[in-house]
Amino acid sequence: MGLLIPPNFPMESLVNDAERLVVSTLVDRLTDGWFVIPDVGILGSTDRQMDIVVAHERDGVAVIEVKGHRAQLEKGVWCSNGRPLNPQPLTQAKNNAYELRALLRAAHPSLERVNVEYGVVFPNTNELVGHLPPDADRAQFLLARDMEDPMGALDQLMTLRWGTNLGAEGLRAVVESLCPDAQLVFDPEARARLARLRLN
């Protein structure tokens, strides 16, 4: 079973049923050692929001974007109901992966050479008929039937190019970078000081 990070993540906070379904499926069907981190944000020159980040000590890190609507490729452009998707699903996943890679490389010495794979899950689609553009590989598109065996699908995705072995220290650094701990220190006098400032 995959490990949801954080374990008490509020699934109802996810944007839609498709994201909840994919996160639940990954947690239920991945083997021990896989970390499933939903709804990861990165503040930068352009704010990024990743639907899911998956990480494994041996297999590496990947960004997974979830698209629950009906989509098709028209002349190399992903569309839904005849309209181009903006952003394009694989481009969104790629840009998020590059941003995550930059963050992780700066976060910890064990991650200075980490690479991040990326893919898109279409949980309401069972088959891909036709050809993908030259900048895409079938391993980057996880369909409903692929989610029946997400281990096989992730194995294909994670070995598509880089296959970064994180090691235990690197995996810990990924989790600590994306899900850090912090404490707000309570000061019982803070309100009184603010009240006095208002009176002055």
Backbone as a printed PyTorch tensor [residue, N CA C, xyz], in Angstrom:
tensor([[[  0.8330,  -1.1860,   0.0000],
         [  0.0000,   0.0000,   0.0000],
         [  0.8760,   1.2480,   0.0000]],

        [[  0.5100,   2.2270,  -0.8290],
         [  1.2340,   3.4900,  -0.8330],
         [  0.9520,   4.2580,   0.4450]],

        [[  1.8240,   5.1900,   0.7640],
         [  1.6860,   5.9750,   1.9900],
         [  1.2440,   7.3870,   1.6240]],

        [[  0.0650,   7.7780,   2.0900],
         [ -0.4430,   9.1270,   1.8730],
         [  0.3230,  10.0810,   2.7800]],

        [[  0.8320,  11.1700,   2.2040],
         [  1.5720,  12.1720,   2.9630],
         [  0.8770,  13.5130,   2.7750]],

        [[  0.4880,  14.1700,   3.8740],
         [  0.4710,  13.6650,   5.2440],
         [ -0.6340,  12.6200,   5.4110]],

        [[ -0.4850,  11.7420,   6.4060],
         [ -1.4690,  10.6660,   6.5880],
         [ -2.8910,  11.1720,   6.8370]],

        [[ -3.0110,  12.3620,   7.4010],
         [ -4.3370,  12.9270,   7.6980],
         [ -4.7680,  13.9360,   6.6280]],

        [[ -4.2300,  13.7980,   5.4040],
         [ -4.5820,  14.7330,   4.3370],
         [ -6.0940,  14.7400,   4.1210]],

        [[ -6.7290,  15.9290,   4.1050],
         [ -8.1870,  16.0080,   3.9120],
         [ -8.5640,  15.8000,   2.4410]],

        [[ -8.9560,  14.5830,   2.1000],
         [ -9.2730,  14.2500,   0.7040],
         [-10.3810,  15.1380,   0.1340]],

        [[-11.2910,  15.5880,   0.9910],
         [-12.3870,  16.4310,   0.5030],
         [-11.8840,  17.7890,   0.0130]],

        [[-10.6460,  18.1520,   0.3410],
         [-10.1030,  19.4320,  -0.1120],
         [ -9.6430,  19.3900,  -1.5720]],

        [[ -9.5360,  18.2020,  -2.1450],
         [ -9.1320,  18.1030,  -3.5470],
         [-10.2280,  18.6590,  -4.4440]],

        [[ -9.8260,  19.2220,  -5.5630],
         [-10.7210,  19.9810,  -6.4370],
         [-11.8980,  19.1730,  -6.9550]],

        [[-11.6740,  17.9010,  -7.2980],
         [-12.7590,  17.1470,  -7.9260],
         [-12.6670,  15.6550,  -7.6190]],

        [[-13.7150,  14.9420,  -8.0210],
         [-13.7830,  13.4950,  -7.7780],
         [-12.6680,  12.7400,  -8.4860]],

        [[-12.2720,  13.2010,  -9.6760],
         [-11.2210,  12.5090, -10.4230],
         [ -9.9130,  12.5050,  -9.6330]],

        [[ -9.5490,  13.6420,  -9.0500],
         [ -8.3230,  13.7070,  -8.2470],
         [ -8.4290,  12.8070,  -7.0220]],

        [[ -9.5830,  12.8470,  -6.3570],
         [ -9.7700,  11.9850,  -5.1750],
         [ -9.6510,  10.5130,  -5.5520]],

        [[-10.2380,  10.1340,  -6.6790],
         [-10.1810,   8.7480,  -7.1360],
         [ -8.7460,   8.3150,  -7.4300]],

        [[ -7.9950,   9.1520,  -8.1240],
         [ -6.6190,   8.7920,  -8.4800],
         [ -5.7450,   8.7000,  -7.2340]],

        [[ -5.8600,   9.6550,  -6.3260],
         [ -5.0680,   9.5910,  -5.0860],
         [ -5.4060,   8.3220,  -4.3190]],

        [[ -6.6960,   8.0370,  -4.1450],
         [ -7.1170,   6.8300,  -3.4130],
         [ -6.6100,   5.5620,  -4.0900]],

        [[ -6.6820,   5.5240,  -5.4220],
         [ -6.2150,   4.3480,  -6.1590],
         [ -4.7170,   4.1520,  -5.9840]],

        [[ -3.9510,   5.2300,  -6.0610],
         [ -2.5030,   5.1170,  -5.8700],
         [ -2.1730,   4.6250,  -4.4670]],

        [[ -2.8460,   5.1800,  -3.4710],
         [ -2.5940,   4.7470,  -2.0900],
         [ -2.9590,   3.2720,  -1.9310]],

        [[ -4.0900,   2.8600,  -2.4830],
         [ -4.5610,   1.4760,  -2.3180],
         [ -3.7490,   0.4620,  -3.1190]],

        [[ -3.2600,   0.8480,  -4.3060],
         [ -2.6910,  -0.1500,  -5.2170],
         [ -1.1720,  -0.1060,  -5.3800]],

        [[ -0.5260,   0.9450,  -4.8990],
         [  0.9360,   0.9520,  -4.9650],
         [  1.5000,   0.1050,  -3.8330]],

        [[  2.7280,  -0.3280,  -4.0010],
         [  3.3650,  -1.1490,  -2.9710],
         [  3.9740,  -0.2640,  -1.8930]],

        [[  4.3390,  -0.8980,  -0.7920],
         [  5.0120,  -0.1810,   0.2880],
         [  6.2430,   0.5250,  -0.2710]],

        [[  6.5290,   1.6560,   0.2760],
         [  7.6890,   2.4170,  -0.1700],
         [  7.3260,   3.5780,  -1.0790]],

        [[  6.1300,   3.5430,  -1.6690],
         [  5.6770,   4.6600,  -2.4970],
         [  5.0100,   5.6950,  -1.6130]],

        [[  5.3950,   6.9450,  -1.7790],
         [  4.7790,   8.0610,  -1.0770],
         [  3.8910,   8.8010,  -2.0750]],

        [[  2.6650,   9.0940,  -1.6690],
         [  1.6920,   9.7900,  -2.5080],
         [  1.3820,  11.1150,  -1.8200]],

        [[  1.7730,  12.2190,  -2.4650],
         [  1.6260,  13.5500,  -1.8690],
         [  0.6890,  14.3670,  -2.7590]],

        [[ -0.5680,  14.5580,  -2.3300],
         [ -1.5200,  15.3100,  -3.1610],
         [ -1.3910,  16.8220,  -2.9780]],

        [[ -1.8260,  17.5540,  -4.0000],
         [ -2.0470,  18.9940,  -3.9080],
         [ -0.8060,  19.7460,  -3.4230]],

        [[  0.2620,  19.6690,  -4.2040],
         [  1.5290,  20.3020,  -3.8360],
         [  1.6440,  21.6470,  -4.5440]],

        [[  1.8410,  22.6890,  -3.7760],
         [  2.0080,  24.0260,  -4.3420],
         [  3.4460,  24.5020,  -4.2200]],

        [[  3.8730,  25.2940,  -5.1960],
         [  5.1940,  25.9230,  -5.1510],
         [  5.0050,  27.3920,  -5.5080]],

        [[  5.4860,  28.2570,  -4.6350],
         [  5.4290,  29.6940,  -4.8660],
         [  6.6750,  30.1000,  -5.6330]],

        [[  6.5000,  30.7930,  -6.7270],
         [  7.6410,  31.2270,  -7.5290],
         [  7.2310,  32.3650,  -8.4300]],

        [[  8.0100,  32.5890,  -9.4950],
         [  7.6470,  33.6460, -10.4360],
         [  6.2710,  33.3560, -11.0320]],

        [[  5.9790,  32.0690, -11.2060],
         [  4.6410,  31.6050, -11.5480],
         [  4.2540,  30.5770, -10.4980]],

        [[  3.1520,  30.8020,  -9.8110],
         [  2.7200,  29.8310,  -8.8050],
         [  2.3710,  28.5210,  -9.4930]],

        [[  2.7720,  27.4220,  -8.8830],
         [  2.5200,  26.0910,  -9.4280],
         [  1.6620,  25.2980,  -8.4560]],

        [[  0.7770,  24.4900,  -8.9850],
         [ -0.0400,  23.5880,  -8.1860],
         [ -0.0380,  22.2340,  -8.8720]],

        [[  0.5570,  21.2520,  -8.2080],
         [  0.6410,  19.9010,  -8.7580],
         [ -0.4470,  19.0470,  -8.1360]],

        [[ -1.1780,  18.3150,  -8.9600],
         [ -2.2360,  17.4660,  -8.4250],
         [ -1.6600,  16.4060,  -7.4950]],

        [[ -0.6090,  15.7130,  -7.9360],
         [ -0.0230,  14.6370,  -7.1340],
         [  1.4750,  14.5700,  -7.4140]],

        [[  2.2440,  14.3600,  -6.3560],
         [  3.6580,  14.0030,  -6.4890],
         [  3.8000,  12.6100,  -5.9030]],

        [[  4.4300,  11.7140,  -6.6530],
         [  4.7320,  10.3780,  -6.1340],
         [  6.2440,  10.2600,  -6.0130]],

        [[  6.6890,   9.5570,  -4.9740],
         [  8.1280,   9.4080,  -4.7460],
         [  8.4150,   8.0320,  -4.1670]],

        [[  9.5750,   7.4960,  -4.5430],
         [ 10.0140,   6.1880,  -4.0590],
         [ 11.5310,   6.2270,  -3.9280]],

        [[ 12.0340,   5.6060,  -2.8800],
         [ 13.4690,   5.6070,  -2.6000],
         [ 14.2920,   5.1280,  -3.7990]],

        [[ 13.8580,   4.0710,  -4.4520],
         [ 14.6090,   3.4880,  -5.5650],
         [ 14.2140,   4.0800,  -6.9240]],

        [[ 12.9270,   4.4100,  -7.1000],
         [ 12.4190,   4.7740,  -8.4280],
         [ 12.4040,   6.2650,  -8.7300]],

        [[ 12.4630,   7.1180,  -7.7200],
         [ 12.5340,   8.5470,  -7.9580],
         [ 11.2480,   9.2950,  -7.6890]],

        [[ 11.0870,  10.4220,  -8.3830],
         [  9.9810,  11.3630,  -8.1490],
         [  9.2730,  11.6430,  -9.4710]],

        [[  7.9480,  11.7960,  -9.4050],
         [  7.1840,  12.1820, -10.5980],
         [  6.0320,  13.0970, -10.2080]],

        [[  5.7110,  14.0010, -11.1110],
         [  4.5270,  14.8550, -11.0020],
         [  3.4370,  14.2130, -11.8420]],

        [[  2.2510,  14.0750, -11.2560],
         [  1.0990,  13.5060, -11.9540],
         [ -0.0190,  14.5490, -11.9730]],

        [[ -0.4450,  14.9300, -13.1610],
         [ -1.6060,  15.8050, -13.3020],
         [ -2.8130,  14.9420, -13.6520]],

        [[ -3.9750,  15.3000, -13.1270],
         [ -5.1970,  14.5190, -13.3320],
         [ -6.1680,  15.3320, -14.1850]],

        [[ -6.6540,  14.7240, -15.2520],
         [ -7.6330,  15.3670, -16.1360],
         [ -8.8610,  14.4660, -16.2270]],

        [[ -9.9280,  14.8590, -15.5590],
         [-11.1240,  14.0360, -15.4910],
         [-12.1110,  14.2560, -16.6170]],

        [[-11.8890,  15.2780, -17.4390],
         [-12.8460,  15.5550, -18.5110],
         [-12.4920,  14.7720, -19.7730]],

        [[-13.4090,  14.7840, -20.7130],
         [-13.2010,  14.0990, -21.9970],
         [-12.2520,  14.9480, -22.8440]],

        [[-11.1830,  14.3210, -23.3010],
         [-10.1840,  15.0650, -24.0760],
         [ -9.8140,  14.2810, -25.3250]],

        [[ -9.3700,  15.0090, -26.3370],
         [ -8.8620,  14.3790, -27.5460],
         [ -7.7490,  15.2590, -28.1080]],

        [[ -6.9060,  14.6400, -28.9050],
         [ -5.8000,  15.3430, -29.5430],
         [ -6.2390,  15.7180, -30.9530]],

        [[ -6.2520,  17.0250, -31.2530],
         [ -6.6470,  17.5150, -32.5710],
         [ -5.4880,  18.2920, -33.1740]],

        [[ -4.8830,  17.7250, -34.2120],
         [ -3.7400,  18.3580, -34.8850],
         [ -2.6330,  18.7050, -33.8890]],

        [[ -2.4150,  17.8180, -32.9280],
         [ -1.3410,  18.0080, -31.9540],
         [ -1.7120,  18.8510, -30.7550]],

        [[ -2.9700,  19.3060, -30.6740],
         [ -3.4210,  20.1500, -29.5650],
         [ -4.4730,  19.3910, -28.7650]],

        [[ -4.2780,  19.3180, -27.4380],
         [ -5.2710,  18.6640, -26.5810],
         [ -6.4840,  19.5670, -26.4360]],

        [[ -7.6720,  19.0030, -26.7080],
         [ -8.9240,  19.7620, -26.6730],
         [ -9.9660,  19.0230, -25.8460]],

        [[-10.9210,  19.7780, -25.3650],
         [-12.1030,  19.2200, -24.7160],
         [-13.3090,  19.9550, -25.2780]],

        [[-14.2820,  19.2210, -25.7810],
         [-15.4630,  19.8110, -26.4180],
         [-15.0790,  20.7870, -27.5250]],

        [[-14.0460,  20.4440, -28.2910],
         [-13.6300,  21.2720, -29.4140],
         [-12.7850,  22.4770, -29.0580]],

        [[-12.5400,  22.7010, -27.7740],
         [-11.7540,  23.8630, -27.3490],
         [-10.3950,  23.4140, -26.8190]],

        [[ -9.3340,  24.1350, -27.1840],
         [ -8.0090,  23.7750, -26.6780],
         [ -7.9490,  23.8840, -25.1500]],

        [[ -7.3320,  22.9000, -24.5360],
         [ -7.1270,  22.9480, -23.0910],
         [ -5.9970,  23.9250, -22.7870]],

        [[ -6.2110,  24.7620, -21.8060],
         [ -5.2010,  25.7250, -21.4050],
         [ -5.0430,  25.6880, -19.8970]],

        [[ -3.8970,  25.2260, -19.4250],
         [ -2.7160,  24.8160, -20.1750],
         [ -2.8970,  23.4250, -20.7770]],

        [[ -2.0600,  23.1060, -21.7410],
         [ -2.0350,  21.7620, -22.3220],
         [ -1.5740,  20.7790, -21.2450]],

        [[ -2.2320,  19.6280, -21.1020],
         [ -1.9600,  18.7310, -19.9690],
         [ -0.4990,  18.3150, -19.8030]],

        [[  0.1420,  17.8590, -20.8690],
         [  1.5220,  17.3980, -20.7140],
         [  2.4740,  18.5690, -20.4830]],

        [[  2.1960,  19.7050, -21.0980],
         [  3.0170,  20.9020, -20.8690],
         [  2.8960,  21.3520, -19.4220]],

        [[  1.6870,  21.3180, -18.8750],
         [  1.4770,  21.6680, -17.4710],
         [  2.2770,  20.7360, -16.5680]],

        [[  2.1950,  19.4400, -16.8260],
         [  2.9340,  18.4690, -16.0140],
         [  4.4380,  18.6880, -16.1420]],

        [[  4.9130,  18.9410, -17.3590],
         [  6.3490,  19.1600, -17.5880],
         [  6.8360,  20.4070, -16.8580]],

        [[  6.1240,  21.5200, -16.9950],
         [  6.5340,  22.7570, -16.3280],
         [  6.5360,  22.5930, -14.8120]],

        [[  5.5260,  21.9070, -14.2880],
         [  5.4920,  21.6540, -12.8460],
         [  6.6540,  20.7640, -12.4170]],

        [[  6.9890,  19.7700, -13.2380],
         [  8.1060,  18.8760, -12.9110],
         [  9.4280,  19.6370, -12.8900]],

        [[  9.6340,  20.5290, -13.8470],
         [ 10.8750,  21.3040, -13.8740],
         [ 10.9680,  22.2380, -12.6660]],

        [[  9.8520,  22.8360, -12.2950],
         [  9.8380,  23.7180, -11.1170],
         [ 10.1200,  22.9150,  -9.8480]],

        [[  9.5130,  21.7400,  -9.7490],
         [  9.7590,  20.8770,  -8.5890],
         [ 11.2130,  20.4290,  -8.5630]],

        [[ 11.7580,  20.0840,  -9.7150],
         [ 13.1650,  19.6770,  -9.7880],
         [ 14.0770,  20.7820,  -9.2610]],

        [[ 13.8330,  22.0280,  -9.6710],
         [ 14.6540,  23.1520,  -9.2070],
         [ 14.5510,  23.3160,  -7.6950]],

        [[ 13.3360,  23.2070,  -7.1680],
         [ 13.1380,  23.3340,  -5.7210],
         [ 13.8820,  22.2310,  -4.9740]],

        [[ 13.7550,  20.9910,  -5.4340],
         [ 14.3840,  19.8650,  -4.7400],
         [ 15.9030,  19.9200,  -4.8380]],

        [[ 16.4280,  20.3030,  -5.9870],
         [ 17.8880,  20.3870,  -6.1370],
         [ 18.4870,  21.4080,  -5.1850]],

        [[ 17.7500,  22.4780,  -4.9180],
         [ 18.2390,  23.5040,  -3.9920],
         [ 17.9950,  23.1350,  -2.5330]],

        [[ 17.1170,  22.1760,  -2.2860],
         [ 16.6800,  21.8770,  -0.9160],
         [ 17.6730,  21.0580,  -0.1110]],

        [[ 18.4020,  20.1520,  -0.7620],
         [ 19.2320,  19.2120,   0.0030],
         [ 20.3560,  18.6900,  -0.8880]],

        [[ 21.5650,  18.5480,  -0.3360],
         [ 22.6890,  18.0540,  -1.1480],
         [ 22.4280,  16.6960,  -1.8110]],

        [[ 21.6590,  15.8340,  -1.1620],
         [ 21.3960,  14.5100,  -1.7480],
         [ 20.5030,  14.5920,  -2.9850]],

        [[ 19.9010,  15.7560,  -3.2160],
         [ 18.9790,  15.9210,  -4.3460],
         [ 19.5400,  16.8200,  -5.4470]],

        [[ 20.8290,  17.1720,  -5.3700],
         [ 21.3590,  18.1540,  -6.3170],
         [ 21.3710,  17.6650,  -7.7670]],

        [[ 21.1920,  16.3620,  -7.9820],
         [ 21.1250,  15.8350,  -9.3570],
         [ 19.8010,  15.1260,  -9.6400]],

        [[ 18.8200,  15.3630,  -8.7970],
         [ 17.5350,  14.6840,  -8.9680],
         [ 16.8630,  15.1360, -10.2650]],

        [[ 16.1810,  14.2160, -10.9000],
         [ 15.3120,  14.5220, -12.0280],
         [ 13.8920,  14.1630, -11.6250]],

        [[ 12.9350,  14.8000, -12.2560],
         [ 11.5330,  14.5720, -11.9280],
         [ 10.8000,  14.1940, -13.2080]],

        [[ 10.2060,  13.0090, -13.2190],
         [  9.3880,  12.5840, -14.3530],
         [  8.0230,  13.2630, -14.2660]],

        [[  7.2440,  13.1410, -15.3220],
         [  5.9130,  13.7490, -15.3160],
         [  4.9800,  12.9710, -16.2310]],

        [[  3.7020,  12.9800, -15.8250],
         [  2.6900,  12.2910, -16.6020],
         [  1.3160,  12.8590, -16.3180]],

        [[  0.3410,  12.3810, -17.0800],
         [ -1.0470,  12.8300, -16.9480],
         [ -1.9320,  11.5970, -16.8220]],

        [[ -2.8380,  11.6220, -15.8480],
         [ -3.8130,  10.5450, -15.6810],
         [ -5.1550,  11.0170, -16.2350]],

        [[ -5.7400,  10.1890, -17.1020],
         [ -7.1050,  10.3950, -17.5950],
         [ -7.9470,   9.2550, -17.0190]],

        [[ -8.4940,   9.4060, -15.8060],
         [ -9.1670,   8.2870, -15.1480],
         [-10.5030,   7.8890, -15.7690]],

        [[-11.0370,   8.7130, -16.6680],
         [-12.3120,   8.3980, -17.3200],
         [-12.1170,   7.9420, -18.7640]],

        [[-10.8930,   7.5860, -19.1230],
         [-10.5560,   7.1860, -20.4900],
         [ -9.9040,   5.8150, -20.4570]],

        [[-10.3400,   4.9190, -21.3440],
         [ -9.8150,   3.5520, -21.3250],
         [ -8.8420,   3.2450, -22.4440]],

        [[ -8.8550,   4.0530, -23.5040],
         [ -8.0360,   3.7050, -24.6590],
         [ -7.5290,   4.9630, -25.3370]],

        [[ -6.3240,   4.8930, -25.8570],
         [ -5.7520,   5.9750, -26.6430],
         [ -5.5870,   5.4530, -28.0690]],

        [[ -6.3620,   6.0190, -28.9910],
         [ -6.3350,   5.5830, -30.3880],
         [ -5.6970,   6.7000, -31.2010]],

        [[ -4.7390,   6.3620, -32.0280],
         [ -4.0520,   7.3650, -32.8340],
         [ -2.6150,   7.5300, -32.3690]],

        [[ -2.0180,   8.6200, -32.7870],
         [ -0.6020,   8.8450, -32.5150],
         [ -0.4100,  10.0630, -31.6260]],

        [[  0.5880,   9.9810, -30.7670],
         [  0.9630,  11.1080, -29.9200],
         [  1.9760,  11.9780, -30.6500]],

        [[  2.0760,  13.2610, -30.2680],
         [  3.0890,  14.1160, -30.8880],
         [  4.4960,  13.6440, -30.5020]],

        [[  5.5240,  14.0970, -31.2200],
         [  6.8770,  13.6000, -30.9740],
         [  7.4510,  13.9500, -29.6040]],

        [[  6.8470,  14.9120, -28.9040],
         [  7.3660,  15.2640, -27.5770],
         [  6.6650,  14.4950, -26.4590]],

        [[  5.8920,  13.4680, -26.8000],
         [  5.1370,  12.7080, -25.7970],
         [  5.3760,  11.2150, -25.9890]],

        [[  5.2830,  10.4860, -24.8960],
         [  5.4260,   9.0310, -24.9170],
         [  4.1990,   8.4270, -24.2460]],

        [[  3.7620,   7.2780, -24.7250],
         [  2.5760,   6.6170, -24.1580],
         [  2.7250,   6.3830, -22.6570]],

        [[  3.9530,   6.1760, -22.1770],
         [  4.1750,   5.9430, -20.7450],
         [  3.7800,   7.1470, -19.8980]],

        [[  3.6860,   8.3300, -20.5120],
         [  3.3270,   9.5420, -19.7760],
         [  1.8210,   9.7300, -19.6430]],

        [[  1.0450,   8.8500, -20.2580],
         [ -0.4100,   8.9570, -20.2140],
         [ -0.9680,   7.7240, -19.5250]],

        [[ -1.5040,   7.9080, -18.3310],
         [ -2.0680,   6.8060, -17.5630],
         [ -3.5830,   6.8660, -17.7040]],

        [[ -4.1510,   5.8300, -18.2930],
         [ -5.5930,   5.7560, -18.5150],
         [ -6.2330,   4.9230, -17.4110]],

        [[ -7.5600,   4.8010, -17.4550],
         [ -8.2830,   4.0550, -16.4150],
         [ -7.7440,   2.6380, -16.2790]],

        [[ -7.5010,   1.9570, -17.3950],
         [ -7.0120,   0.5750, -17.3080],
         [ -5.5970,   0.5210, -16.7380]],

        [[ -4.7950,   1.5740, -16.9590],
         [ -3.4570,   1.6250, -16.3610],
         [ -3.5410,   1.7580, -14.8460]],

        [[ -4.5970,   2.4130, -14.3810],
         [ -4.7560,   2.6080, -12.9360],
         [ -5.1810,   1.3220, -12.2390]],

        [[ -5.6060,   0.3070, -13.0150],
         [ -5.8800,  -0.9980, -12.4090],
         [ -4.5850,  -1.6300, -11.9150]],

        [[ -3.4680,  -1.2950, -12.5580],
         [ -2.1380,  -1.7520, -12.1460],
         [ -1.1960,  -0.5480, -12.1650]],

        [[ -1.3610,   0.3720, -11.2100],
         [ -0.5320,   1.5760, -11.2610],
         [  0.9590,   1.2920, -11.0880]],

        [[  1.3070,   0.1630, -10.4640],
         [  2.7270,  -0.1830, -10.3270],
         [  3.3700,  -0.3450, -11.6990]],

        [[  2.7150,  -1.0910, -12.5800],
         [  3.2490,  -1.2900, -13.9240],
         [  3.3400,   0.0200, -14.6850]],

        [[  2.2940,   0.8440, -14.5700],
         [  2.2760,   2.1270, -15.2710],
         [  3.3730,   3.0490, -14.7430]],

        [[  3.5450,   3.0970, -13.4180],
         [  4.5890,   3.9530, -12.8560],
         [  5.9810,   3.4250, -13.1780]],

        [[  6.1440,   2.1110, -13.2190],
         [  7.4430,   1.5530, -13.6210],
         [  7.8210,   2.0510, -15.0140]],

        [[  6.8550,   2.0480, -15.9300],
         [  7.1280,   2.5200, -17.2950],
         [  7.4470,   4.0140, -17.2990]],

        [[  6.6780,   4.7880, -16.5360],
         [  6.9080,   6.2300, -16.4820],
         [  8.2680,   6.5440, -15.8630]],

        [[  8.5790,   5.9020, -14.7490],
         [  9.7970,   6.2390, -14.0080],
         [ 11.0670,   5.8100, -14.7410]],

        [[ 10.9620,   4.8510, -15.6510],
         [ 12.1500,   4.4160, -16.3970],
         [ 12.1670,   4.9730, -17.8180]],

        [[ 11.2650,   5.8860, -18.1060],
         [ 11.1860,   6.4680, -19.4490],
         [ 12.4960,   7.1490, -19.8330]],

        [[ 13.0620,   7.9090, -18.8830],
         [ 14.2980,   8.6310, -19.1840],
         [ 15.3430,   8.4650, -18.0950]],

        [[ 15.0500,   8.9650, -16.9130],
         [ 16.1130,   9.1580, -15.9310],
         [ 16.2150,   8.0730, -14.8740]],

        [[ 15.1150,   7.7080, -14.2540],
         [ 15.1450,   6.7020, -13.2060],
         [ 16.0740,   7.0520, -12.0560]],

        [[ 15.8430,   8.1790, -11.4000],
         [ 16.6980,   8.6450, -10.3110],
         [ 16.4890,   7.8260,  -9.0480]],

        [[ 17.5520,   7.2140,  -8.5520],
         [ 17.5160,   6.5190,  -7.2620],
         [ 17.7410,   7.5670,  -6.1800]],

        [[ 16.7270,   7.8180,  -5.3560],
         [ 16.8130,   8.8560,  -4.3300],
         [ 17.6110,   8.4120,  -3.1150]],

        [[ 17.5080,   7.1380,  -2.7650],
         [ 18.0620,   6.6710,  -1.5020],
         [ 17.1730,   7.1300,  -0.3580]],

        [[ 17.3920,   6.5620,   0.8180],
         [ 16.5590,   6.8850,   1.9840],
         [ 16.6770,   8.3580,   2.3550]],

        [[ 17.8960,   8.8920,   2.3150],
         [ 18.1070,  10.2920,   2.6850],
         [ 17.4250,  11.2280,   1.6900]],

        [[ 17.5200,  10.9160,   0.4020],
         [ 16.8790,  11.7390,  -0.6130],
         [ 15.3640,  11.7110,  -0.5150]],

        [[ 14.8040,  10.5240,  -0.2630],
         [ 13.3540,  10.4140,  -0.1080],
         [ 12.8800,  11.2320,   1.0860]],

        [[ 13.6080,  11.1340,   2.1900],
         [ 13.2610,  11.9200,   3.3810],
         [ 13.3280,  13.4180,   3.0580]],

        [[ 14.3460,  13.8330,   2.2900],
         [ 14.4860,  15.2430,   1.9250],
         [ 13.3390,  15.7080,   1.0290]],

        [[ 12.8770,  14.8470,   0.1200],
         [ 11.7300,  15.1920,  -0.7280],
         [ 10.5040,  15.4530,   0.1430]],

        [[ 10.2220,  14.5200,   1.0470],
         [  9.0360,  14.6520,   1.9020],
         [  9.1490,  15.8860,   2.7930]],

        [[ 10.3150,  16.1040,   3.3890],
         [ 10.4860,  17.2630,   4.2730],
         [ 10.4050,  18.5780,   3.5040]],

        [[ 10.8250,  18.5770,   2.2420],
         [ 10.7440,  19.7950,   1.4300],
         [  9.3050,  20.1240,   1.0410]],

        [[  8.5190,  19.0890,   0.7250],
         [  7.1500,  19.3140,   0.2540],
         [  6.1260,  19.3570,   1.3740]],

        [[  6.4290,  18.7110,   2.4930],
         [  5.5020,  18.6500,   3.6310],
         [  6.2600,  18.9740,   4.9160]],

        [[  6.7490,  20.2130,   5.0520],
         [  7.5720,  20.5510,   6.2160],
         [  6.7470,  20.6890,   7.4900]],

        [[  7.4420,  20.6710,   8.5920],
         [  6.8330,  20.9370,   9.8920],
         [  7.2020,  22.3560,  10.3110]],

        [[  6.2940,  23.0290,  10.9590],
         [  6.5540,  24.3540,  11.5270],
         [  5.6090,  24.5330,  12.7030]],

        [[  6.0090,  25.3740,  13.6100],
         [  5.1620,  25.6100,  14.7760],
         [  4.9560,  27.1050,  14.9360]],

        [[  3.7240,  27.5050,  15.1420],
         [  3.4130,  28.8850,  15.4830],
         [  3.4630,  28.9780,  17.0030]],

        [[  4.3530,  29.8220,  17.4970],
         [  4.5630,  29.9070,  18.9430],
         [  3.5350,  30.8720,  19.5290]],

        [[  2.7280,  30.3660,  20.4210],
         [  1.6740,  31.1510,  21.0600],
         [  2.2830,  32.1510,  22.0280]],

        [[  1.8110,  33.3830,  21.9540],
         [  2.2500,  34.4330,  22.8740],
         [  1.0050,  35.0400,  23.5000]],

        [[  0.7290,  34.7320,  24.7760],
         [ -0.4910,  35.2340,  25.4090],
         [ -0.5210,  36.7600,  25.5280]],

        [[  0.6280,  37.4170,  25.4230],
         [  0.6780,  38.8780,  25.5480],
         [  0.5230,  39.5940,  24.2010]],

        [[  0.5270,  38.8590,  23.1180],
         [  0.5010,  39.4800,  21.7900],
         [ -0.7470,  40.3410,  21.5870]],

        [[ -1.9010,  39.8280,  21.9620],
         [ -3.1430,  40.6030,  21.7870],
         [ -3.1310,  41.8640,  22.6290]],

        [[ -2.6150,  41.7560,  23.8510],
         [ -2.5650,  42.9310,  24.7240],
         [ -1.6560,  44.0030,  24.1170]],

        [[ -0.5150,  43.5940,  23.5590],
         [  0.3850,  44.5660,  22.9250],
         [ -0.2910,  45.2440,  21.7400]],

        [[ -1.0040,  44.4670,  20.9240],
         [ -1.7130,  45.0580,  19.7870],
         [ -2.7880,  46.0350,  20.2470]],

        [[ -3.4940,  45.6800,  21.3220],
         [ -4.5350,  46.5710,  21.8530],
         [ -3.9200,  47.8740,  22.3530]],

        [[ -2.7620,  47.7800,  23.0320],
         [ -2.0980,  48.9930,  23.5210],
         [ -1.6390,  49.8620,  22.3580]],

        [[ -1.1430,  49.2400,  21.2860],
         [ -0.7130,  50.0090,  20.1160],
         [ -1.8770,  50.7760,  19.5020]],

        [[ -3.0450,  50.1700,  19.4850],
         [ -4.2200,  50.8450,  18.9170],
         [ -4.6190,  52.0560,  19.7460]],

        [[ -4.3880,  51.9840,  21.0580],
         [ -4.7590,  53.0940,  21.9360],
         [ -3.7850,  54.2600,  21.8210]],

        [[ -2.5710,  53.9960,  21.4220],
         [ -1.5510,  55.0690,  21.3330],
         [ -1.6850,  55.8860,  20.0850]]])
